[in-house]
Amino acid sequence: NGPDDKPDLKTIRAFAANSTQGINYKANSWHSPMVTIGQRVNFMVLVWENGVALQDCEEAPISPVVVDLTPSFKHLRESKL
């Protein structure tokens, strides 16, 4: 988190996953919604919420960000994209 407790855009990271992988976010991690590149897929999302607004989903608007995913895709087979 940045000094204002909002996302610190200097530390932003992106990654690519294939259809055999699961993704877990550490508690209190700022993250973007999952997106696909090249085709539509179904996602299953499990979320734990306790009803306390600042402990559940908190949204923060950010400036547009461009992330180059090319290095992340090198290890994935084309059929998985």
N, C-alpha and C positions, 0 to 999 in steps of 0.2 A: 504494500500500500504506500501511497505517497503521503506527504505530510498532512494533507487534508483528509486522510483515510479513504481516498478515492483511488481508482486504478492509476498506477505509475506507468505511463506509456513508454518510458525509456526501458522498461524491463519486459515489454510485451514479447511473447513467444508464440509460435504456431507449430503444429505438427500434423502429420498425415497418418491415418490409421487404415487398416484394411478391414474386410468384413469378418475376420476371425478374432478381432481384438475388442476388448472392453476398455472404457475410459473411466477413471475415478478422479474426481477433483478433491484436493485437500480442503478441509473445512476452512471457511473464510477466504477462499480463492476467488478473485475476480475472474470471470470467464465469459466468453462469447457463446451464443447458441451454436450447436453443431451445424455444419453445412456440408453439402456434397459438391463435388466438382465433376461435371460431365454426365451424370445420370441421377435419376431419382432413386431414393432408397427409403426404407422404413427404419425408424429409430425406436428403441425402447428406452425410456428414461425413468429411473427410480429416484424419487426425491423424498427426503425426510424433512418435514416442517413441523414446528411446534406451536405455531400461532403467534409468536412474538415477532413483530415486523422487522426489527433490526437484526434478528437472528435467522429469519427466513430469506426469501428472495428480495434483494435490494438492487435496484437498477441505477446505473450511473451513465449519463450521456457522455460520449467522448468524441473527439475530433476524428475524422476519417483516417484510417491507417491502411497502408499497403504493406503486405507481407509476402515475400518471395518463398513459395513452397517448393520450388524446384529441387533443392537438396533433399527434402523429405520424401519426394516421390522416387528418387533413384533406387531405393531398396525394395519398392513394391513392384510386383509383376503387373504388366499392362492389363491383364484380365481382371485385376482387382480394382482398377480405376473406374 
